[in-house]
């Protein structure tokens, strides 16, 4: 079958990024394009010891990909929309927003515990300012610790302590079993040997067994869409967090294909753009841009099309989740961008601007603090 041509699209090299890019690739191939995915390493991939919000301020997971597009080396770039700065070069457009994945957050635990069931002072891992504030708003007793890495790495860090402890207990039980060979009164603690137990573990659990653990986490918070796209959701226990209180990040669960403004961008929009997802993410990113929060402040924005309106929920917190400005509004779909700007201004006037300014000042203070102080 004759194809329309070949598109060369940039993607980050992580497993999740490649799988997300493959979704775009398959959608374009279904419409008779040949697609080549080109891996580009970003600053965010190179820096592993910095908090996410600091990287996000500079578009560290986005900039290098878009530069290749602007230089003419590649036809487009595939991004997780929540990583994208709200401002982009004039020559660049968001050519397509494919259908959005699950936008919410999930709590992952070794044993399936809910947020309410976590013990007092439990340690929860996330490097997101928003998730930290939302967690502390619901459970001020929690110890929220930074956690970075690919999804499989974060899951391994969560699962490692319990698996390593069980492995040790089973190994000791095996030694005891061997030492009591012929003793008819001996009752083994486990009905399987450690080797039989190991053979039944998933690859994720086996990798966790060999991982060195620093901080021991009782739970971690992840994006639902990321876990599903990583195809690891069947191997862990998790609970969906309510979007009413754990309002997602703007654009969470959505992908974006950027390209130079022109014919190729228009064709991609016509072929793989999902109008509902574009409206919802446009509302979210417009509010974020108007508030000026970026990645500096804990801001959650979630929009969903409901008939002729876009129901939109916004939460702006201080860093510890003690103060917040929240609101919900039904925005007319025919004027959703303008209505989003008006909603943002109302939230700013109600105190959201003050919380964001305070977060910005705190961030500057942290950057100016000498290392080790």
C-alpha positions as CSV (number, residue, x, y, z in Angstrom):
1,X,0.0,0.0,0.0
2,X,1.4,3.4,-1.0
3,X,2.3,5.6,2.0
4,X,1.9,9.4,2.4
5,X,5.6,9.7,3.3
6,X,8.0,9.3,6.2
7,X,7.8,11.3,9.4
8,X,10.8,11.4,11.8
9,X,9.6,12.2,15.3
10,X,11.7,12.8,18.4
11,X,11.2,11.0,21.7
12,X,12.9,10.7,25.0
13,X,14.7,7.3,25.6
14,X,13.0,6.1,28.7
15,X,10.8,2.9,28.4
16,X,7.7,4.9,29.2
17,X,8.5,7.6,26.6
18,X,9.2,5.1,23.9
19,X,5.9,3.3,24.6
20,X,4.0,6.6,24.6
21,X,5.7,7.5,21.3
22,X,4.7,4.1,19.9
23,X,1.1,5.1,20.4
24,X,1.5,8.1,18.2
25,X,3.6,6.1,15.7
26,X,0.9,3.4,15.4
27,X,-1.9,6.0,15.0
28,X,0.0,7.7,12.1
29,X,0.9,4.4,10.5
30,X,-2.8,3.5,10.5
31,X,-3.2,6.5,8.3
32,X,-0.5,5.4,5.9
33,X,2.5,7.4,7.2
34,X,5.8,5.7,7.7
35,X,7.2,6.8,11.1
36,X,10.7,6.7,12.4
37,X,11.2,7.4,16.1
38,X,14.5,9.2,16.9
39,X,15.7,9.0,20.5
40,X,17.0,12.3,21.9
41,X,18.5,12.6,25.4
42,X,17.3,15.6,27.4
43,X,18.8,17.6,30.3
44,X,16.2,16.1,32.6
45,X,17.3,12.6,31.7
46,X,20.9,13.5,32.4
47,X,20.2,15.1,35.8
48,X,19.1,12.5,38.3
49,X,19.6,14.3,41.6
50,X,17.4,17.4,41.1
51,X,13.8,17.8,42.1
52,X,11.2,17.7,39.3
53,X,9.9,21.2,39.8
54,X,13.4,22.7,39.3
55,X,13.8,20.8,36.1
56,X,10.3,21.7,34.9
57,X,11.0,25.4,35.0
58,X,13.4,25.2,32.1
59,X,11.6,22.6,30.1
60,X,14.4,20.1,30.8
61,X,12.4,17.1,29.4
62,X,11.3,19.0,26.3
63,X,13.8,21.6,25.1
64,X,16.3,19.4,23.3
65,X,13.6,17.5,21.4
66,X,12.0,20.8,20.1
67,X,15.3,22.2,19.2
68,X,15.9,19.3,16.8
69,X,12.5,20.1,15.2
70,X,13.2,23.8,14.9
71,X,16.6,23.1,13.3
72,X,14.8,21.0,10.7
73,X,16.5,17.7,11.6
74,X,13.1,16.2,12.6
75,X,9.5,16.6,11.6
76,X,8.1,16.7,15.1
77,X,8.5,15.7,18.8
78,X,6.4,13.7,21.1
79,X,6.0,14.9,24.7
80,X,4.2,14.2,27.9
81,X,2.1,17.3,28.0
82,X,2.5,17.9,31.7
83,X,6.3,18.3,31.1
84,X,5.8,21.1,28.5
85,X,6.3,24.8,29.5
86,X,3.3,26.9,28.8
87,X,5.4,29.1,26.6
88,X,6.9,27.8,23.4
89,X,8.8,29.3,20.4
90,X,6.5,31.1,17.9
91,X,7.5,28.9,15.0
92,X,6.4,25.8,17.0
93,X,2.8,24.6,17.4
94,X,1.1,21.7,19.2
95,X,0.2,19.9,16.0
96,X,-1.8,17.1,17.7
97,X,-3.1,16.0,21.0
98,X,-4.1,12.3,20.8
99,X,-6.8,10.9,22.9
100,X,-5.9,11.4,26.6
101,X,-5.1,8.5,28.9
102,X,-6.3,8.3,32.6
103,X,-5.5,11.8,34.0
104,X,-5.5,10.9,37.8
105,X,-3.0,9.8,40.4
106,X,-2.7,6.5,42.1
107,X,-1.3,5.3,45.5
108,X,0.9,2.2,45.1
109,X,1.6,0.2,48.2
110,X,3.3,-3.3,48.7
111,X,0.1,-4.7,50.2
112,X,-2.8,-2.7,48.7
113,X,-3.3,-0.4,51.6
114,X,-5.4,2.7,51.0
115,X,-4.3,6.2,52.0
116,X,-6.5,6.1,55.1
117,X,-5.0,2.7,56.1
118,X,-1.3,3.9,56.0
119,X,0.1,4.0,59.6
120,X,0.8,7.3,61.3
121,X,4.0,8.8,60.0
122,X,4.2,6.6,57.0
123,X,6.8,7.5,54.3
124,X,5.3,8.3,50.9
125,X,7.5,8.9,47.9
126,X,7.0,11.6,45.3
127,X,9.1,14.5,43.8
128,X,6.0,16.4,42.8
129,X,5.3,19.6,44.8
130,X,1.6,19.2,43.9
131,X,1.3,15.6,45.1
132,X,3.2,16.5,48.3
133,X,0.9,19.3,49.2
134,X,-2.2,17.2,48.4
135,X,-1.0,14.3,50.5
136,X,-0.2,16.6,53.5
137,X,-3.5,18.3,53.1
138,X,-5.3,15.0,53.6
139,X,-2.7,13.4,56.0
140,X,-0.5,16.0,57.8
141,X,1.2,13.2,59.7
142,X,2.8,11.7,56.6
143,X,6.5,11.8,55.9
144,X,6.7,12.8,52.2
145,X,10.2,12.0,50.7
146,X,11.6,12.8,47.3
147,X,11.5,9.9,44.7
148,X,12.8,10.2,41.1
149,X,13.5,7.7,38.4
150,X,11.7,5.7,35.7
151,X,8.4,4.1,36.8
152,X,10.0,0.6,37.1
153,X,12.8,2.1,39.2
154,X,10.4,3.8,41.6
155,X,8.3,0.6,41.9
156,X,11.4,-1.5,42.7
157,X,12.4,0.9,45.4
158,X,8.9,0.6,47.0
159,X,8.8,-3.3,46.7
160,X,12.4,-4.0,47.6
161,X,12.4,-4.0,51.5
162,X,9.4,-6.4,51.9
163,X,10.7,-8.7,49.2
164,X,14.2,-8.8,50.6
165,X,12.9,-9.5,54.1
166,X,10.7,-12.3,52.8
167,X,13.6,-13.7,50.8
168,X,15.8,-13.8,53.9
169,X,13.1,-15.4,56.0
170,X,12.5,-18.1,53.4
171,X,16.2,-18.8,53.0
172,X,16.5,-19.3,56.8
173,X,13.4,-21.5,56.7
174,X,15.0,-23.6,53.9
175,X,18.1,-24.1,56.1
176,X,15.9,-25.2,59.0
177,X,14.0,-27.6,56.8
178,X,17.2,-29.2,55.5
179,X,18.5,-29.5,59.1
180,X,15.3,-31.3,60.1
181,X,15.3,-33.9,57.3
182,X,13.7,-37.1,58.7
183,X,12.1,-35.3,61.7
184,X,8.5,-36.3,61.3
185,X,7.3,-33.8,63.9
186,X,8.9,-30.8,62.1
187,X,6.4,-28.3,60.5
188,X,7.9,-26.1,57.8
189,X,7.0,-22.4,58.1
190,X,6.5,-22.1,54.3
191,X,5.1,-24.7,52.0
192,X,7.5,-23.8,49.2
193,X,11.2,-23.5,49.0
194,X,12.9,-20.2,48.4
195,X,13.7,-21.2,44.8
196,X,10.1,-22.2,44.1
197,X,9.0,-18.8,45.5
198,X,11.5,-16.9,43.4
199,X,10.4,-18.7,40.2
200,X,6.9,-17.3,40.7
201,X,8.0,-13.7,41.0
202,X,7.5,-11.2,38.2
203,X,10.5,-9.6,36.5
204,X,9.7,-6.4,38.4
205,X,9.9,-8.2,41.8
206,X,13.1,-10.0,40.8
207,X,14.7,-6.7,39.9
208,X,13.5,-5.3,43.3
209,X,15.2,-8.1,45.2
210,X,18.6,-7.0,43.9
211,X,18.1,-3.2,44.4
212,X,19.9,-1.4,47.1
213,X,17.5,0.6,49.3
214,X,18.1,3.9,51.0
215,X,14.7,5.3,52.0
216,X,12.1,2.7,52.8
217,X,8.7,3.8,51.4
218,X,5.4,2.7,52.7
219,X,3.7,4.0,49.5
220,X,4.4,6.0,46.4
221,X,2.2,8.2,44.2
222,X,2.3,7.8,40.4
223,X,0.3,8.9,37.4
224,X,-2.3,6.3,36.5
225,X,-1.7,6.7,32.7
226,X,2.1,6.2,33.2
227,X,1.6,3.0,35.1
228,X,-0.8,1.6,32.5
229,X,1.4,2.6,29.5
230,X,4.4,1.0,31.2
231,X,2.3,-2.2,31.3
232,X,3.2,-2.7,35.0
233,X,-0.3,-2.1,36.4
234,X,-1.0,-5.9,36.7
235,X,2.0,-6.4,38.9
236,X,1.4,-4.0,41.8
237,X,-1.4,-3.1,44.2
238,X,-2.8,0.4,43.8
239,X,-5.7,2.6,44.7
240,X,-7.0,5.5,42.5
241,X,-6.9,8.8,44.4
242,X,-10.0,10.9,44.1
243,X,-9.6,13.7,41.5
244,X,-11.7,16.0,43.6
245,X,-9.1,16.2,46.3
246,X,-6.0,15.0,44.4
247,X,-6.6,17.3,41.4
248,X,-4.2,16.2,38.6
249,X,-1.4,18.2,37.1
250,X,-2.4,20.3,34.0
251,X,-2.2,18.0,30.9
252,X,-1.6,14.9,33.0
253,X,-2.3,11.7,31.0
254,X,-2.1,13.6,27.7
255,X,0.5,13.5,24.9
256,X,1.4,16.3,22.6
257,X,3.1,16.3,19.2
258,X,4.9,19.5,18.4
259,X,6.0,20.6,14.9
260,X,6.9,23.6,12.9
261,X,3.9,25.6,11.9
262,X,3.1,24.4,8.4
263,X,1.6,21.7,6.2
264,X,2.9,18.7,8.2
265,X,1.5,20.1,11.5
266,X,-1.9,20.7,9.9
267,X,-1.9,17.1,8.5
268,X,-1.1,15.6,11.9
269,X,-3.8,17.7,13.5
270,X,-6.3,16.5,11.0
271,X,-5.4,12.8,11.3
272,X,-4.7,12.1,15.0
273,X,-5.9,15.1,17.0
274,X,-8.6,14.3,19.6
275,X,-10.8,17.4,19.8
276,X,-12.1,16.7,23.3
277,X,-8.6,16.1,24.7
278,X,-7.4,19.3,23.1
279,X,-10.2,21.4,24.6
280,X,-9.6,19.9,28.1
281,X,-5.8,20.4,28.0
282,X,-6.2,23.9,26.5
283,X,-8.3,24.9,29.4
284,X,-5.9,23.4,31.9
285,X,-2.8,25.0,30.3
286,X,-4.5,28.3,29.8
287,X,-5.3,28.5,33.5
288,X,-1.8,27.5,34.5
289,X,-0.3,30.1,32.2
290,X,-2.6,32.8,33.6
291,X,-1.8,31.9,37.2
292,X,1.9,31.8,36.4
293,X,2.5,28.7,38.6
294,X,4.4,26.6,36.2
295,X,6.3,23.9,38.1
296,X,7.1,26.3,41.0
297,X,3.9,26.0,43.0
298,X,1.7,23.1,43.9
299,X,-1.1,23.6,41.3
300,X,-3.7,21.0,40.2
301,X,-6.0,21.7,37.3
302,X,-8.4,19.2,35.8
303,X,-10.9,19.9,33.0
304,X,-13.5,17.5,31.5
305,X,-15.9,18.2,28.7
306,X,-19.5,17.7,29.9
307,X,-21.9,18.5,27.1
308,X,-21.8,22.2,26.2
309,X,-19.5,22.9,29.2
310,X,-16.0,22.1,30.4
311,X,-16.2,21.3,34.1
312,X,-13.0,22.6,35.6
313,X,-11.5,22.1,39.0
314,X,-8.4,24.0,40.3
315,X,-6.4,23.7,43.6
316,X,-3.5,25.9,44.5
317,X,-1.6,25.0,47.7
318,X,1.2,26.2,49.8
319,X,4.1,23.8,50.0
320,X,2.9,22.0,53.1
321,X,-0.7,21.7,52.1
322,X,-1.9,23.9,55.0
323,X,-3.3,26.7,52.9
324,X,-5.2,26.4,49.6
325,X,-7.4,28.2,47.2
326,X,-9.8,25.9,45.3
327,X,-12.6,26.3,42.9
328,X,-14.8,24.6,40.3
329,X,-16.6,26.2,37.4
330,X,-18.5,25.1,34.2
331,X,-16.9,26.9,31.3
332,X,-18.8,27.4,28.0
333,X,-17.2,25.1,25.5
334,X,-17.5,27.6,22.6
335,X,-15.4,30.2,24.5
336,X,-13.4,27.8,26.7
337,X,-10.0,29.6,26.4
338,X,-11.4,33.0,27.3
339,X,-13.5,31.6,30.0
340,X,-10.5,29.8,31.4
341,X,-8.5,33.1,31.6
342,X,-11.4,34.7,33.5
343,X,-11.6,31.8,35.9
344,X,-7.8,32.0,36.5
345,X,-8.1,35.7,37.2
346,X,-10.9,35.1,39.8
347,X,-8.7,32.5,41.5
348,X,-5.8,34.8,41.5
349,X,-7.9,37.5,43.1
350,X,-9.1,35.1,45.8
351,X,-5.5,34.4,46.9
352,X,-4.0,32.0,44.4
353,X,-1.6,34.6,43.2
354,X,-0.3,35.2,46.7
355,X,0.3,31.4,47.3
356,X,2.2,31.2,44.0
357,X,4.3,34.3,44.7
358,X,5.2,32.8,48.1
359,X,6.2,29.5,46.4
360,X,8.4,31.4,44.0
361,X,10.1,33.3,46.8
362,X,10.7,30.1,48.7
363,X,12.2,28.5,45.5
364,X,14.6,31.4,45.0
365,X,15.6,31.2,48.6
366,X,16.4,27.5,48.3
367,X,18.5,28.1,45.1
368,X,20.5,30.7,46.9
369,X,21.2,28.5,50.0
370,X,24.7,27.1,49.8
371,X,25.0,23.4,49.6
372,X,25.0,21.6,52.9
373,X,23.3,24.5,54.7
